[in-house]
């Protein structure tokens, strides 16, 4: 039993796309260093009590 040439090319292309998608994902600890920097700064000079925190985009 032979596999058609077009099916082999399609399978190779699908595997290539899968490999690219797996390698394109960012590592889970991408921002760990920045978060630790913010946490250290908050320990040194904590934010004021009962402060108002605005979260969102820049269209306030």
C-alpha atoms as one frame of an Amber mdcrd trajectory, in Angstrom:
protein
   0.000   0.000   0.000   1.455   3.334  -1.056   0.624   6.700   0.433  -0.057
   9.356  -2.201   2.668  11.969  -2.593   0.255  14.813  -1.843  -0.681  13.223
   1.489   2.970  12.957   2.468   3.558  16.627   1.651   0.458  17.620   3.594
   1.590  15.603   6.625   5.076  17.140   6.483   3.582  20.633   6.235   1.268
  19.963   9.197   4.192  18.725  11.304   6.214  21.796  10.373   3.370  24.089
  11.452   2.968  22.176  14.705   6.685  22.449  15.448   6.631  26.202  14.769
   3.599  26.697  17.017   5.208  24.818  19.906   8.466  26.759  19.621   6.671
  30.115  19.271   5.082  29.930  22.726   6.624  32.265  25.275   8.195  30.678
  28.335   5.994  30.569  31.431   8.409  32.683  33.479   8.875  35.381  30.853
   8.121  38.287  33.207   9.369  36.713  36.447  12.366  39.046  36.769  10.196
  42.155  36.318   7.629  40.914  38.834  10.359  40.258  41.396  11.703  43.777
  40.831   8.247  45.276  41.508   7.761  43.088  44.595  11.150  44.128  45.979
  10.341  47.806  45.390   6.974  47.362  47.154   8.721  45.825  50.181  11.154
  48.744  50.397   8.524  51.457  49.883   5.033  49.938  50.144   2.112  51.654
  48.434  -0.019  53.950  50.637  -2.904  52.466  52.635  -6.377  52.734  51.064
  -4.934  53.982  47.783  -7.100  53.973  44.672  -5.819  51.650  41.976  -6.888
  52.348  38.405  -6.642  49.296  36.163  -7.252  49.271  32.448  -6.129  50.917
  29.275  -5.166  54.550  28.815  -8.645  55.801  27.867  -9.831  57.018  31.273
